[in-house]
Structures are given as structure tokens and as C-alpha cells.
Amino acid sequence: MKKNQRFFTPPDTRRVESLAGLPLASFTRRTIALLIDFVAAALTFVLLVVVILLFQRWTGLTILKAEVDVEFRFFENWYSVLWLVVYFTLSMYLGKGRTLGKRLCGIRIVSIVHDRLSLWHAFERAIGYGASTLEFGFGFFQFFIREDRRTIHDRIAETIVILEPRSG
């Protein structure tokens, strides 16, 4: 054996074991939540543009040129993709695994390696939506193939999506 040989050390399994038995969210709930979040992302994008235009009018500063045609078309321009990543990252992180859509559908994203969803995990998951979309959305449909119901973006971010326990 070499002097500086490195060996794989498995991650702590206590967190994974603590999640055992939690009910996983259905594909239907996850899909509805994602659609709600796309609508929310579009509406917040429009609100942001309106605020910028009002700010320009009041201050005289030019942020967006009048002749610029701002369009929010998912995955068709750089600022729409950027906004989706920002929206999903911040809403997942600040909502502690609950975006608006997930909150309304009674589901939550949970890290399988940390007690709390970190900003980095939220970013990885937001970027991971793009990976799940590739190849005609096959990454989303891996939900049906895998026993643990994890899609591409779940595995990239080391997360699962659970049914939120009902209070009361």
C-alpha cells in the first residue's frame, strides 16, 4: 500500500437513518407545485421589471433601455434562466425547503446530508432542474424508475421531497 494512499470514507449515515419512514411526495403533488412555482416566478419577474421601470421614471437613472424588449420565456433567454435559478434558490432556502408551490401542495424538500437545506443545496437543486429537463424531461420521470423516488435534481442536491406532516 502506498504511503499517501487515500480511502473512501462513507458519509455519516445518521441523517439518512433519521429520515427513514418519512412519506415521500407523489409525482402529482410535485408536478403541481412546480407549475405553481413557474407561475410565481413569472409573476415576480413581471413585478421586478415594473419596479425597475418605476425606479427609472422617479430617479431618471437608466437600468432598462426603453427600446429593450423584455420577455420572460422559460429557457429562451439568459435573464429568464437566471431569474428561475434565483427564484428557486432563494425560495427553497428562505422557505426552508418550501417554495410557494410546495407549501400549497403540502410537501417539502429535505436534505439527506444536513439538518437544514443549505443555500448551496438550494442552488444545486435549482440548477438541477435544468439537468432534469434535458432529454425531453427524462430526469423528472426517473421518479417512476427509482425506488427512492429521487429525480436527477434530487440526486444532484442530495435531497428528497416529503409529504409535510399536517399540524393539528
BALOBA-1460 file (C-alpha; in Angstrom, 3 decimals):
// residues 168
<rec num="1" residu="m" x="0.000" y="0.000" z="0.000"/>
<rec num="2" residu="k" x="1.296" y="3.457" z="-0.907"/>
<rec num="3" residu="k" x="2.232" y="5.871" z="1.857"/>
<rec num="4" residu="n" x="-0.185" y="8.639" z="0.721"/>
<rec num="5" residu="q" x="-2.959" y="6.290" z="-0.374"/>
<rec num="6" residu="r" x="-6.450" y="7.698" z="0.261"/>
<rec num="7" residu="f" x="-9.507" y="5.635" z="1.034"/>
<rec num="8" residu="f" x="-13.190" y="6.367" z="0.633"/>
<rec num="9" residu="t" x="-14.905" y="7.249" z="3.866"/>
<rec num="10" residu="p" x="-18.698" y="6.991" z="3.634"/>
<rec num="11" residu="p" x="-20.687" y="9.998" z="4.827"/>
<rec num="12" residu="d" x="-22.375" y="9.913" z="8.203"/>
<rec num="13" residu="t" x="-25.489" y="7.807" z="7.857"/>
<rec num="14" residu="r" x="-27.254" y="9.131" z="10.972"/>
<rec num="15" residu="r" x="-29.065" y="11.812" z="8.943"/>
<rec num="16" residu="v" x="-30.261" y="9.334" z="6.325"/>
<rec num="17" residu="e" x="-31.410" y="6.940" z="9.033"/>
<rec num="18" residu="s" x="-33.331" y="9.751" z="10.755"/>
<rec num="19" residu="l" x="-35.347" y="10.249" z="7.536"/>
<rec num="20" residu="a" x="-36.306" y="6.591" z="7.217"/>
<rec num="21" residu="g" x="-40.043" y="6.084" z="7.161"/>
<rec num="22" residu="l" x="-40.990" y="9.629" z="6.108"/>
<rec num="23" residu="p" x="-43.724" y="9.604" z="3.445"/>
<rec num="24" residu="l" x="-42.447" y="10.724" z="0.050"/>
<rec num="25" residu="a" x="-44.375" y="13.265" z="-2.024"/>
<rec num="26" residu="s" x="-46.322" y="11.960" z="-5.008"/>
<rec num="27" residu="f" x="-45.409" y="12.842" z="-8.567"/>
<rec num="28" residu="t" x="-48.726" y="14.682" z="-8.929"/>
<rec num="29" residu="r" x="-48.064" y="16.947" z="-5.927"/>
<rec num="30" residu="r" x="-44.517" y="17.612" z="-7.077"/>
<rec num="31" residu="t" x="-45.703" y="18.483" z="-10.597"/>
<rec num="32" residu="i" x="-48.478" y="20.801" z="-9.401"/>
<rec num="33" residu="a" x="-46.035" y="22.504" z="-7.017"/>
<rec num="34" residu="l" x="-43.544" y="23.032" z="-9.846"/>
<rec num="35" residu="l" x="-46.222" y="24.535" z="-12.103"/>
<rec num="36" residu="i" x="-47.339" y="26.888" z="-9.313"/>
<rec num="37" residu="d" x="-43.720" y="27.914" z="-8.824"/>
<rec num="38" residu="f" x="-43.271" y="28.640" z="-12.535"/>
<rec num="39" residu="v" x="-46.316" y="30.942" z="-12.398"/>
<rec num="40" residu="a" x="-44.965" y="32.583" z="-9.231"/>
<rec num="41" residu="a" x="-41.549" y="33.029" z="-10.871"/>
<rec num="42" residu="a" x="-43.162" y="34.671" z="-13.912"/>
<rec num="43" residu="l" x="-45.265" y="36.995" z="-11.744"/>
<rec num="44" residu="t" x="-42.298" y="38.012" z="-9.594"/>
<rec num="45" residu="f" x="-40.287" y="38.641" z="-12.759"/>
<rec num="46" residu="v" x="-43.005" y="40.983" z="-14.058"/>
<rec num="47" residu="l" x="-43.142" y="42.707" z="-10.665"/>
<rec num="48" residu="l" x="-39.366" y="43.176" z="-10.717"/>
<rec num="49" residu="v" x="-39.475" y="44.729" z="-14.205"/>
<rec num="50" residu="v" x="-42.300" y="47.087" z="-13.142"/>
<rec num="51" residu="v" x="-40.345" y="48.154" z="-10.044"/>
<rec num="52" residu="i" x="-37.248" y="48.810" z="-12.159"/>
<rec num="53" residu="l" x="-39.260" y="50.853" z="-14.677"/>
<rec num="54" residu="l" x="-40.897" y="52.897" z="-11.881"/>
<rec num="55" residu="f" x="-37.491" y="53.426" z="-10.270"/>
<rec num="56" residu="q" x="-36.150" y="54.682" z="-13.603"/>
<rec num="57" residu="r" x="-39.056" y="57.071" z="-14.005"/>
<rec num="58" residu="w" x="-38.671" y="58.517" z="-10.497"/>
<rec num="59" residu="t" x="-34.876" y="58.795" z="-10.480"/>
<rec num="60" residu="g" x="-34.051" y="59.358" z="-14.131"/>
<rec num="61" residu="l" x="-31.449" y="56.578" z="-13.982"/>
<rec num="62" residu="t" x="-31.479" y="54.130" z="-16.872"/>
<rec num="63" residu="i" x="-31.365" y="50.458" z="-15.925"/>
<rec num="64" residu="l" x="-33.514" y="49.090" z="-18.746"/>
<rec num="65" residu="k" x="-33.468" y="50.912" z="-22.070"/>
<rec num="66" residu="a" x="-36.892" y="51.842" z="-23.403"/>
<rec num="67" residu="e" x="-36.252" y="50.057" z="-26.689"/>
<rec num="68" residu="v" x="-35.326" y="46.797" z="-24.990"/>
<rec num="69" residu="d" x="-37.998" y="44.151" z="-25.382"/>
<rec num="70" residu="v" x="-38.052" y="42.290" z="-22.069"/>
<rec num="71" residu="e" x="-39.680" y="38.884" z="-22.393"/>
<rec num="72" residu="f" x="-39.976" y="36.180" z="-19.802"/>
<rec num="73" residu="r" x="-39.861" y="32.974" z="-21.767"/>
<rec num="74" residu="f" x="-38.651" y="29.991" z="-19.851"/>
<rec num="75" residu="f" x="-35.279" y="28.789" z="-21.144"/>
<rec num="76" residu="e" x="-35.245" y="31.106" z="-24.190"/>
<rec num="77" residu="n" x="-33.056" y="33.950" z="-22.919"/>
<rec num="78" residu="w" x="-30.331" y="34.304" z="-20.343"/>
<rec num="79" residu="y" x="-32.224" y="36.542" z="-17.931"/>
<rec num="80" residu="s" x="-35.233" y="34.198" z="-17.767"/>
<rec num="81" residu="v" x="-32.977" y="31.278" z="-16.908"/>
<rec num="82" residu="l" x="-31.091" y="33.425" z="-14.396"/>
<rec num="83" residu="w" x="-34.346" y="34.549" z="-12.787"/>
<rec num="84" residu="l" x="-35.592" y="30.949" z="-12.491"/>
<rec num="85" residu="v" x="-32.362" y="29.930" z="-10.766"/>
<rec num="86" residu="v" x="-32.553" y="32.935" z="-8.415"/>
<rec num="87" residu="y" x="-36.265" y="32.379" z="-7.701"/>
<rec num="88" residu="f" x="-35.922" y="28.667" z="-6.958"/>
<rec num="89" residu="t" x="-32.684" y="29.013" z="-4.993"/>
<rec num="90" residu="l" x="-33.939" y="31.790" z="-2.734"/>
<rec num="91" residu="s" x="-37.450" y="30.429" z="-2.286"/>
<rec num="92" residu="m" x="-36.151" y="26.958" z="-1.371"/>
<rec num="93" residu="y" x="-33.528" y="28.331" z="1.005"/>
<rec num="94" residu="l" x="-35.592" y="31.058" z="2.667"/>
<rec num="95" residu="g" x="-38.657" y="28.803" z="2.809"/>
<rec num="96" residu="k" x="-36.620" y="26.042" z="4.493"/>
<rec num="97" residu="g" x="-37.379" y="23.599" z="1.694"/>
<rec num="98" residu="r" x="-40.815" y="25.002" z="0.900"/>
<rec num="99" residu="t" x="-41.335" y="27.084" z="-2.200"/>
<rec num="100" residu="l" x="-44.756" y="28.691" z="-2.637"/>
<rec num="101" residu="g" x="-45.917" y="25.753" z="-4.750"/>
<rec num="102" residu="k" x="-44.560" y="23.143" z="-2.366"/>
<rec num="103" residu="r" x="-46.137" y="24.925" z="0.607"/>
<rec num="104" residu="l" x="-49.536" y="24.986" z="-1.132"/>
<rec num="105" residu="c" x="-49.202" y="21.290" z="-2.040"/>
<rec num="106" residu="g" x="-48.134" y="20.236" z="1.454"/>
<rec num="107" residu="i" x="-44.671" y="18.988" z="0.515"/>
<rec num="108" residu="r" x="-41.137" y="19.963" z="1.453"/>
<rec num="109" residu="i" x="-37.581" y="19.448" z="0.215"/>
<rec num="110" residu="v" x="-35.288" y="17.861" z="2.802"/>
<rec num="111" residu="s" x="-31.524" y="17.424" z="2.659"/>
<rec num="112" residu="i" x="-30.363" y="13.857" z="3.182"/>
<rec num="113" residu="v" x="-26.970" y="15.029" z="4.463"/>
<rec num="114" residu="h" x="-27.754" y="18.097" z="6.615"/>
<rec num="115" residu="d" x="-30.422" y="19.007" z="9.143"/>
<rec num="116" residu="r" x="-31.290" y="22.126" z="7.150"/>
<rec num="117" residu="l" x="-31.330" y="22.774" z="3.406"/>
<rec num="118" residu="s" x="-28.263" y="24.938" z="2.765"/>
<rec num="119" residu="l" x="-28.068" y="27.771" z="0.255"/>
<rec num="120" residu="w" x="-25.657" y="25.646" z="-1.789"/>
<rec num="121" residu="h" x="-28.070" y="22.693" z="-1.864"/>
<rec num="122" residu="a" x="-30.889" y="25.019" z="-2.912"/>
<rec num="123" residu="f" x="-28.679" y="26.381" z="-5.727"/>
<rec num="124" residu="e" x="-27.675" y="22.870" z="-6.817"/>
<rec num="125" residu="r" x="-31.307" y="21.834" z="-6.913"/>
<rec num="126" residu="a" x="-32.309" y="24.930" z="-8.910"/>
<rec num="127" residu="i" x="-29.566" y="24.213" z="-11.444"/>
<rec num="128" residu="g" x="-30.544" y="20.546" z="-11.331"/>
<rec num="129" residu="y" x="-33.993" y="21.367" z="-12.716"/>
<rec num="130" residu="g" x="-32.177" y="22.123" z="-15.963"/>
<rec num="131" residu="a" x="-30.490" y="18.725" z="-15.870"/>
<rec num="132" residu="s" x="-33.857" y="17.047" z="-15.253"/>
<rec num="133" residu="t" x="-35.316" y="18.900" z="-18.240"/>
<rec num="134" residu="l" x="-32.653" y="17.605" z="-20.622"/>
<rec num="135" residu="e" x="-33.510" y="14.636" z="-22.816"/>
<rec num="136" residu="f" x="-37.197" y="15.527" z="-23.010"/>
<rec num="137" residu="g" x="-37.667" y="15.690" z="-19.245"/>
<rec num="138" residu="f" x="-36.417" y="12.184" z="-18.559"/>
<rec num="139" residu="g" x="-34.776" y="13.407" z="-15.336"/>
<rec num="140" residu="f" x="-38.213" y="14.129" z="-13.888"/>
<rec num="141" residu="f" x="-39.583" y="10.738" z="-14.897"/>
<rec num="142" residu="q" x="-36.811" y="8.901" z="-13.068"/>
<rec num="143" residu="f" x="-39.218" y="9.340" z="-10.158"/>
<rec num="144" residu="f" x="-41.046" y="6.273" z="-11.503"/>
<rec num="145" residu="i" x="-37.903" y="4.196" z="-12.071"/>
<rec num="146" residu="r" x="-36.136" y="4.665" z="-8.749"/>
<rec num="147" residu="e" x="-37.421" y="3.079" z="-5.563"/>
<rec num="148" residu="d" x="-36.404" y="6.155" z="-3.539"/>
<rec num="149" residu="r" x="-38.411" y="8.398" z="-5.946"/>
<rec num="150" residu="r" x="-35.438" y="10.736" z="-6.433"/>
<rec num="151" residu="t" x="-35.151" y="12.627" z="-9.691"/>
<rec num="152" residu="i" x="-31.937" y="13.987" z="-11.223"/>
<rec num="153" residu="h" x="-32.203" y="17.292" z="-9.339"/>
<rec num="154" residu="d" x="-32.856" y="15.400" z="-6.084"/>
<rec num="155" residu="r" x="-29.670" y="13.402" z="-6.524"/>
<rec num="156" residu="i" x="-27.592" y="16.406" z="-7.594"/>
<rec num="157" residu="a" x="-28.617" y="18.335" z="-4.470"/>
<rec num="158" residu="e" x="-28.759" y="15.281" z="-2.156"/>
<rec num="159" residu="t" x="-32.412" y="15.872" z="-1.294"/>
<rec num="160" residu="i" x="-35.739" y="14.096" z="-1.072"/>
<rec num="161" residu="v" x="-39.250" y="15.575" z="-1.265"/>
<rec num="162" residu="i" x="-41.537" y="14.540" z="1.563"/>
<rec num="163" residu="l" x="-45.164" y="14.990" z="2.474"/>
<rec num="164" residu="e" x="-45.271" y="17.696" z="5.102"/>
<rec num="165" residu="p" x="-46.785" y="16.403" z="8.334"/>
<rec num="166" residu="r" x="-50.147" y="18.067" z="8.969"/>
<rec num="167" residu="s" x="-50.278" y="20.133" z="12.125"/>
<rec num="168" residu="g" x="-53.207" y="19.791" z="14.440"/>
